[in-house]
Amino acid sequence: MNRFDILSYEELTKDQLYCILRLRTEVFVVEQRICYQDMDNLDQQALHVLLQHQNTILAYARVLTTDKGQIRFGRVLTAPDFRGQGHGKELMQRLMNWLHQQYKGKMLHIHAQAYLQTFYQNFGLETQGEPYILEDIAHLSMTKQL
């Protein structure tokens, strides 16, 4: 059984934080060749969503609240060694269930990479507006009333 944790920055162990930052660099900077500052000083305010098996992170996301009261999540990834096994879907299903419980009535807003539109639509998110370029990758604004 995979363990699902939502942890504040302060609750993360050093090893968990290191693994998160390593995975985000591996996926977004190296694999997707995005040249950007991943460590953006938002991790300290974020909730870190981990799907783990025996202390190995299988999938990850972070959740933030905006000053406008919107809920956001991003940096969603499945560890490359564990893709194709349903871990991303499991993380999203469990995250969406948690968001519905914690933030009922609030607006969820994400910047999704365009190729993942159908994936996020499967969790009830709706596309808003036209695609736009963010860090040289086509993105879509997507929302859902929780």
NORLINWO-V624859 format. One record per residue. N is the residue number from 1. RES is the residue in one letter. PHI is phi in whole degrees, -180 to 180 (none if undefined). OMEGA is omega in whole degrees, 0 to 359 (* if undefined). D_LAST is the distance of its C-alpha to the last C-alpha in Angstrom with 1 decimal. Layout:
BEGIN
n-><N:N>
res-><RES:RES>
phi-><PHI:PHI>
omega-><OMEGA:OMEGA>
d_last-><D_LAST:D_LAST>
END
This chain:
BEGIN
n-><1:2:3:4:5:6:7:8:9:10:11:12:13:14:15:16:17:18:19:20:21:22:23:24:25:26:27:28:29:30:31:32:33:34:35:36:37:38:39:40:41:42:43:44:45:46:47:48:49:50:51:52:53:54:55:56:57:58:59:60:61:62:63:64:65:66:67:68:69:70:71:72:73:74:75:76:77:78:79:80:81:82:83:84:85:86:87:88:89:90:91:92:93:94:95:96:97:98:99:100:101:102:103:104:105:106:107:108:109:110:111:112:113:114:115:116:117:118:119:120:121:122:123:124:125:126:127:128:129:130:131:132:133:134:135:136:137:138:139:140:141:142:143:144:145:146>
res-><M:N:R:F:D:I:L:S:Y:E:E:L:T:K:D:Q:L:Y:C:I:L:R:L:R:T:E:V:F:V:V:E:Q:R:I:C:Y:Q:D:M:D:N:L:D:Q:Q:A:L:H:V:L:L:Q:H:Q:N:T:I:L:A:Y:A:R:V:L:T:T:D:K:G:Q:I:R:F:G:R:V:L:T:A:P:D:F:R:G:Q:G:H:G:K:E:L:M:Q:R:L:M:N:W:L:H:Q:Q:Y:K:G:K:M:L:H:I:H:A:Q:A:Y:L:Q:T:F:Y:Q:N:F:G:L:E:T:Q:G:E:P:Y:I:L:E:D:I:A:H:L:S:M:T:K:Q:L>
phi-><none:-78:-94:-114:-128:-123:-126:-74:-56:-67:-82:-67:-78:-59:-65:-63:-61:-60:-63:-60:-65:-64:-64:-64:-67:-60:-80:-85:-87:-81:-67:-91:56:-93:-95:-153:-88:-66:-79:-110:65:-101:-60:-67:-101:-85:-100:-106:-103:-123:-107:-128:-135:48:66:-105:-77:-92:-151:-151:-156:-126:-118:-132:-110:-95:-68:-92:84:-79:-103:-131:-135:-167:54:-74:-152:-114:-57:-51:-71:-123:-74:79:-115:86:-69:-64:-65:-63:-59:-65:-62:-70:-65:-63:-60:-65:-61:-61:-72:-84:-128:-52:91:-85:-97:-95:-138:-133:-106:-99:-62:-57:-68:-100:-54:-64:-55:-73:-61:-63:-107:90:-80:-117:-73:-121:78:-97:-60:-142:-98:-135:52:65:-128:-66:-127:-132:-82:-134:-136:-159:-79:-83>
omega-><178:178:179:181:171:189:171:178:182:181:179:172:176:180:178:180:179:180:178:182:177:180:180:177:180:184:189:183:185:185:183:176:177:178:181:179:181:180:192:181:174:181:181:180:187:165:185:186:184:168:188:170:181:177:174:179:179:182:188:169:171:183:178:170:180:178:176:179:177:174:180:165:181:183:182:179:166:180:184:181:185:180:176:182:177:183:177:178:179:178:182:180:181:177:181:176:180:179:178:180:187:189:181:179:179:179:175:181:177:170:185:171:190:182:179:183:182:178:181:176:178:178:173:178:181:180:178:176:185:176:178:182:176:184:177:179:178:180:175:169:180:183:174:172:182:*>
d_last-><27.1:25.0:23.8:20.2:20.2:18.0:20.7:21.4:24.1:26.6:25.8:26.6:30.1:32.4:32.5:28.7:28.5:31.5:30.1:26.7:28.7:31.2:28.6:26.8:30.3:31.4:28.5:27.8:31.2:33.7:32.2:30.3:32.9:30.6:32.7:30.3:30.0:27.5:28.1:26.5:26.4:22.6:23.0:24.2:21.0:18.6:17.5:19.2:17.8:20.9:21.7:25.4:28.4:31.4:30.3:29.9:26.7:25.6:22.3:20.6:17.7:17.1:14.1:14.6:13.4:15.1:17.3:15.3:12.3:10.4:9.3:11.5:13.1:16.5:20.0:18.8:22.0:23.9:27.3:29.9:32.0:29.2:27.8:27.9:27.3:23.6:22.6:20.1:18.3:18.5:17.1:14.1:13.5:14.0:11.9:8.8:9.6:10.3:7.2:5.3:8.6:9.2:6.5:4.9:5.0:5.5:6.0:6.7:10.3:13.0:16.7:17.5:21.1:21.8:23.4:20.1:18.4:18.7:17.6:14.2:14.0:14.6:11.2:9.6:9.9:12.1:15.2:16.0:19.7:22.5:23.1:24.6:26.6:25.5:28.1:30.0:27.2:25.4:21.7:18.9:16.0:12.8:9.4:6.0:3.8:0.0>
END
